[in-house]
Amino acid sequence: MINDKRVLAIIPARVGSKRVPKKNIQNLGGKPLINWTIEASLSSKYIDKTYVSTDSGIISRVAAERGATA
C-alpha cells in the first residue's frame, strides 16, 4: 500500500518473440526469466497483488507456481 491505496502489479509476458522464442520461460540463473520479475514484485513492500498477463498456458502455470495470479 502507498498512502492507504492498494497497488497492483501487472507483468505482461507474451510467448512469442521475434529474437528469442519463449524467452520468458527460458532458464536464466537456475529459474525461468519471468520468475525474476515475479519474485521482485512479490517481495516489494509496496505491491499488494501481482498479476501476469499472458497468452501462454505454460507462462500462466509458471506464474501461478511462483505465487502470482495469471
N, C-alpha and C positions, 0 to 999 in steps of 0.2 A: 504494500500500500504506500501511496505517496499522498500526503495531505488528506487522509481519510478517503482516498479514491482507490478502487481496485485497479490493478494493472494487468493487462492481458498481453502475452507474447504470442505472435503468430509467426511461425517459421515456414516459409514456402520451400517445398522440396520436390521438384519435378524429377521424373525418372529419366526423361530424355535429355541428352546433352549432345551438342554437336562435336565437342572436343574430347570429352571423357564420358563415354556411355556409363550409365548407372553410377555416377560419381558419388552420390550421396550414401550409397551402401558399400562403397569400396573401403577396404581396410586401411586405416591410417593410424599408426602408433598403437596397434592392437585392438582397435574398435572401428566401427563404421564412421565415416566422416560426419554424418548427421548427428551422431551421438555427442560429439564435442559441443555442438550448438545447443542441443537439448540439455546437456549437463550444465552448461553455463547459465542457461535460462532458469533451470530448476534450482540452482544454487544461489541465485540472486535474491537478496532480501527484499527487493522492491517488486518482483514479479509474483503475482498471485496464481496465475494459471498459464500453462504453456500448451499451445495448440500447434500441430504440424499439419499444414495444408498440402496434400499430395494427390497425384493421380496414380499412385502405385500401391498395390496391396502389400508389397514387400516393405516399402518405406513405412507404411502405416503400421505394420506389425512390429518393425524395429522401434518405431517411436513409442508404441504402446508398451513394449517390453522395458523401455527406458524410463517410463513414467509420464510421458507426455500424452495428451489427448490427440487422437488422429481422426 
